[in-house]
Amino acid sequence: MPLPASAHDHLFSTFAPEGAPPQVLNTIYHQYRDAMPDERVPPQHAHFRALVDRIIGANWRRLDGIELRRVGSAYVSCFERAEAFEFQLALWRVDPGFRDLLVKTREQLIAELIPLAAAESARRAHFSRWKECRSAPLDIEADSLLGLIQQMAPDDWHQIVLGWDWNLGVAELGWITAQRTCDRATAVFALCAGSPGDVATRRARHDDHGGFVRELAARIEGGFYPTAELALDLPMRQRFAFEAELATARATGVSPWQIPDALISYEGQRRHVPKYAVSNGRVHYEYEYWLGRFGT
């Protein structure tokens, strides 16, 4: 027996079932136009954009008349629940070609949303014990965050640097990156996250940790880190931003900013496997470690 049209309503969230105004349609159409190849565009947005391109071409313009009606129906087909979608189909019964296009788009969209919803459900189940992990007693003790960090391994330092809140200051970062056992990738990430381009060109404010960034750049430039096992594995957007920061710093033509781009794209020998992490200035077990060690 076929499923009722509303069977997949849980995949959609009602926003404007009677149609979105033109400015909203415009915003939705352009929302992910600058997405990097490794950034996932939600299927609703991808299919809406494809429908609009078929309706008006690839260049968005001021809409009115039948074009606006078609784009509005495309929006409902991609974003609204079954009742609103069925109403749109009824409106286009005199245009079976366009009606069929909406139906096929809806079917393909649902086929793509079902596994994504299942994956999100699995992700939520996987991380359902996050609070338990955060509150688990540690096997190390110290009177300060730095004292705890000093008892950790380089993989833990790397995890901490990746998620560091710079509002907490740089004392802990300074200690980590002053260790010869710190992996080079950890130091490179800390440097780039500190906006070396701004520091090198004196655009950074005095409270922007410029001294730490300069000292760290000097270490990297001088080959201070003998260990280079870890891969950075950065998202493309972040990698491009880091490369731009280093290029700006390097363009000054002076030391300590003569750092090669290859350090960012270096593939490393392995991914880091941390035991600890820091969130909101508090040390806890890294979730995957805790789940494997204590979560069963």
Number of C-alpha atoms within 10 A of each C-alpha: 3 5 7 8 12 13 11 14 14 11 16 15 11 14 12 16 21 16 19 17 11 15 11 12 21 16 10 18 21 12 13 16 12 8 11 12 10 9 12 10 15 12 17 22 19 17 22 25 24 16 23 22 15 11 16 15 11 11 7 12 9 9 16 11 7 10 14 18 15 21 26 22 29 28 29 28 29 24 25 23 23 21 13 18 24 15 14 23 19 11 12 16 12 10 11 11 10 17 18 14 14 24 15 13 20 21 14 13 20 19 11 14 18 14 11 15 13 11 12 12 11 12 11 12 10 13 13 11 14 15 10 12 20 19 11 12 10 12 6 10 11 11 7 11 14 14 13 16 23 14 11 15 15 19 19 21 26 27 19 22 21 16 12 21 14 13 8 11 13 18 11 19 23 16 13 25 27 16 13 12 15 22 22 26 24 25 26 20 19 25 23 21 18 23 23 28 23 17 21 23 13 11 12 16 10 10 8 18 17 19 12 18 23 19 16 24 24 17 17 22 16 13 11 18 20 11 12 18 16 21 20 23 14 13 12 13 14 12 17 13 14 24 20 17 21 24 18 19 24 21 13 14 10 10 15 20 22 19 19 13 14 9 18 20 14 15 16 15 10 11 13 16 16 20 18 23 24 22 13 9 12 11 18 18 21 20 22 18 15 20 17 9 9 10 12 6
